Amino acid sequence: MRICRRLFVTLLLVAMLGGVAPLGADSDRYPVHAQHAMVVSSNELGSKAGVEMMRAGGNAVDAAVATGFALAVVHPAAGNLGGGGFMLVRMADGKAHFIDFREEAPGAATANMYLDAPGNVIEDASTIGYKSVGVPGSVAGLVYAEKKYGKLTLAQVMAPAIKLARDGYALGWEQARDMQEDANLGKFPESRRIFQRDGNYYKEGEIFRQPELARTLERIAKDPEDFYHGAMARELAASVQKGGGLITAEDLANYEVKEREPVRGTYRGYEVISAPPPSSGGVALIETLNILEGFDLAKAGNRSAQSVHLIAEAFRRAFFDRAEFMGDPDFAKLPVAELIDKKYGAAWRETIAPEHASASKDLKRPDIFSQLEEYEREHPQGAPARESQHTTHYSVVDADGNAVAVTTTINDWFGSRVTAEGLGFLLNDEMDDFVAKAGVPNGDGLIQGSANAIGPKKRPLSSMSPTMVLKDGKLFLVLGSPGSSRIITTVALALIGVVDYGMNIAEAVNAPRFHQQWMPDVLSLERGFSPDTVKVLEHMGYKIELGVPYWSDAECIAIDLKTGERLGASDGRENGKAVGF
């Protein structure tokens, strides 16, 4: 279990004494202040790379790209060249852009590729090894963002990452332990050699150098087309096919970054801008907020049994809809407009009993949904326009007010555990985010619909939720987190903490979390809830899962609307850092 030592005593005391307390040291309750610009990421070196670019005259996009490439070096378990993600950009002129660089299924992928002859799901086939790898999009996405919205050159923004890979950096305790303890890394010779030193495991404080990765980054900086259309593409494809995977040089050549229209909603006078499909995050977030808007959460009380109940029931209903409807919008028509309609949220709200939990198996969609569907068929202009447990998130705001929220992933911790031979970077196991078999949950316990079935060139459904919140047209919050299906609830709870409970951004990020995702029908609670609250929730009919002591890693920024000051909050559950100037 990954947990930083500085939190252990705090978590233990909270669990023993009961009550609700932030899951961090006292200093984590207060945001980091900066007058001009801020980067908040899961690693201080990544944050500093971004700030370095803004000090050099770059904007928030330059900083985000620099941070992304740096995290590929200093956070190999989740930062990546071999994965994909989403970037939400809002420029100071108010224009918002959503960049989709999600991984794709290879051209040879089939709906039943992870089933055996009798039709059963083959254990680990979609999560470990070469056949679990989707076509990576991270390099294309970062290069695209830099070229279209940045001010500096690609070589400039990649320089910090190249230096970190070539010269190395001192490993933290958790990083060294994670590389040692992941047994699946040892199953693949290249991964075992680079990350486990062939069994002579790295220790805390040792310098970790990655010469192959440095050369790969230098090649990308010199010619980014090499990754998808040149010699590097052929090397990558050959490495995957040698191990039995499906990716071809043609798959890499055909990969495209896509700009999409963000989804938008409102909540108590705030505007919410978030991720559209193939992410389910923005839709589920706005649907949740629409349901909750009719409840007085502040009166119910922060982390009281009543407020947890109301929020959990909203989560339950949003995930119920996620399971049936969400997928790749380029392969299916998705009822986004209907799901984020205020009238639909109000109808769902009426189905929530004030004093007892719903049973997930008994949920029935309100009748108004079919009416909204009919309306959208007759008025198609009402639909949003579309232009052709492990992840990481970072948030950036520059001095001019440009903002970027990026969530990127290789799916599992260390992805597929496969390292591209000679290239030095880990590859994703993103194929597990598709539906391997109808009705069978994936590695995150999520049940999903046919819209997310495996198919060539399809992008798997995601929960990544880079989000921004505005007040009176002014940037207020930049939010996001890793955490797989718990990303959506983590972002929602951070937003609710600030808007409904008046927390500062650090308090909202560090407050104990809870999660309900329809199926399995359990309410997960982090440590930090009082025993009395747990008992009341159980009496209301909830099956409680206390489980792990923490989850997710929210990396967020708030803007003081009076002074313009940037307030950064890096989640106390991990070892990230807010860096500003």
HELIX and SHEET records of a PDB file:
HELIX    1   1 ARG A    5  LEU A   17  1                                  13    
HELIX    2   2 ASP A   26  ARG A   29  5                                   4    
HELIX    3   3 GLU A   44  ARG A   55  1                                  12    
HELIX    4   4 ALA A   60  VAL A   74  1                                  15    
HELIX    5   5 TYR A  130  SER A  132  5                                   3    
HELIX    6   6 SER A  138  TYR A  149  1                                  12    
HELIX    7   7 LEU A  154  ASP A  167  1                                  14    
HELIX    8   8 TRP A  173  GLU A  181  1                                   9    
HELIX    9   9 ALA A  183  LYS A  187  5                                   5    
HELIX   10  10 PRO A  189  GLN A  196  1                                   8    
HELIX   11  11 ARG A  197  GLY A  199  5                                   3    
HELIX   12  12 PRO A  211  LYS A  222  1                                  12    
HELIX   13  13 ASP A  226  HIS A  229  1                                   4    
HELIX   14  14 ALA A  231  LYS A  242  1                                  12    
HELIX   15  15 ALA A  249  ASN A  254  1                                   6    
HELIX   16  16 GLY A  281  LEU A  292  1                                  12    
HELIX   17  17 LEU A  297  ALA A  300  1                                   4    
HELIX   18  18 ALA A  305  PHE A  325  1                                  21    
HELIX   19  19 VAL A  336  LEU A  339  1                                   4    
HELIX   20  20 LYS A  342  ARG A  349  1                                   8    
HELIX   21  21 SER A  360  ASP A  362  5                                   3    
HELIX   22  22 ILE A  368  GLU A  378  1                                  11    
HELIX   23  23 PRO A  380  GLY A  382  5                                   3    
HELIX   24  24 GLU A  430  ASP A  433  5                                   4    
HELIX   25  25 SER A  450  ASN A  452  5                                   3    
HELIX   26  26 ARG A  486  VAL A  499  1                                  14    
HELIX   27  27 ILE A  505  ASN A  510  1                                   6    
HELIX   28  28 PRO A  531  HIS A  539  1                                   9    
SHEET    1   A 7 VAL A  32  ALA A  34  0                                        
SHEET    2   A 7 ARG A 566  SER A 570 -1                                        
SHEET    3   A 7 GLU A 555  ILE A 559 -1                                        
SHEET    4   A 7 LYS A 474  LEU A 479 -1                                        
SHEET    5   A 7 THR A 467  LYS A 471 -1                                        
SHEET    6   A 7 TYR A 270  SER A 274 -1                                        
SHEET    7   A 7 VAL A 263  TYR A 267 -1                                        
SHEET    1   B 7 LYS A 258  ARG A 260  0                                        
SHEET    2   B 7 ALA A  96  PHE A 101 -1                                        
SHEET    3   B 7 GLY A  84  ARG A  90 -1                                        
SHEET    4   B 7 ALA A 403  THR A 409 -1                                        
SHEET    5   B 7 THR A 391  VAL A 397 -1                                        
SHEET    6   B 7 MET A  38  SER A  41 -1                                        
SHEET    7   B 7 LYS A 577  GLY A 580 -1                                        
SHEET    1   C 2 TYR A 169  ALA A 170  0                                        
SHEET    2   C 2 ILE A 207  PHE A 208 -1                                        
SHEET    1   D 3 PHE A 514  HIS A 515  0                                        
SHEET    2   D 3 LEU A 523  LEU A 525 -1                                        
SHEET    3   D 3 ILE A 544  GLU A 545  1                                        
END                                                                             
